[in-house]
Amino acid sequence: MGNPVVHFEIIGTDPQRLRGFYGKLFDWQFDVAGDAAEAVSAPGNYGFVHPDGGGIPGGVGGGAEYPRRTLFYVSVGDVEVALQQAEHLGGTRVSGPHPNPDGTLVVGFFTDPEGHLVGLAAAAV
């Protein structure tokens, strides 16, 4: 397989309610100590999910001003290069690249030719 899916996200206008729902539904535990990039979630409103025994990590966050969405992130070597390639192939850049608050990760977003939102993630250089 080429580039793997490395993270999933559920973003909404009431992240605390969403974390309660998914926590009870799937027995997920959330780590809210760290923040995601501001383009992803309001500071203090993101809960990371760290799977034990399989699965990919994810998060539930957002805030009043964030559009509701679910999406997955694909690992790439360079977010800007991947966004340009998506545009070249008929996709549309939504935003990015955006560094996360601690500067270790860069994310970006595009829609495919049918309008599906997809995230990209790369280690910061």
JOFEN-V445320 format. One record per backbone hydrogen bond with DSSP energy under -0.5 kcal/mol. NH is the residue of the N-H (numbers start at 1). CO is the residue of the C=O. If there is no record, write none. Layout:
nh->NH co->CO
nh->NH co->CO
This chain:
nh->6 co->73
nh->7 co->73
nh->8 co->57
nh->9 co->71
nh->10 co->59
nh->11 co->69
nh->12 co->61
nh->18 co->14
nh->19 co->15
nh->20 co->16
nh->21 co->17
nh->22 co->18
nh->23 co->19
nh->24 co->20
nh->25 co->21
nh->26 co->22
nh->27 co->23
nh->28 co->22
nh->31 co->48
nh->32 co->30
nh->40 co->37
nh->41 co->37
nh->42 co->62
nh->45 co->42
nh->47 co->60
nh->48 co->31
nh->48 co->46
nh->49 co->58
nh->50 co->29
nh->50 co->48
nh->51 co->49
nh->58 co->49
nh->59 co->8
nh->60 co->47
nh->61 co->10
nh->63 co->12
nh->66 co->63
nh->69 co->11
nh->71 co->9
nh->73 co->7
nh->74 co->119
nh->75 co->4
nh->76 co->121
nh->82 co->78
nh->83 co->79
nh->84 co->80
nh->85 co->81
nh->86 co->82
nh->87 co->83
nh->88 co->84
nh->89 co->85
nh->90 co->87
nh->91 co->86
nh->92 co->111
nh->94 co->109
nh->95 co->109
nh->97 co->107
nh->98 co->107
nh->100 co->105
nh->103 co->100
nh->106 co->122
nh->107 co->98
nh->108 co->120
nh->109 co->95
nh->110 co->118
nh->111 co->92
nh->112 co->116
nh->115 co->112
nh->118 co->110
nh->119 co->72
nh->120 co->108
nh->121 co->74
nh->122 co->106
nh->124 co->104
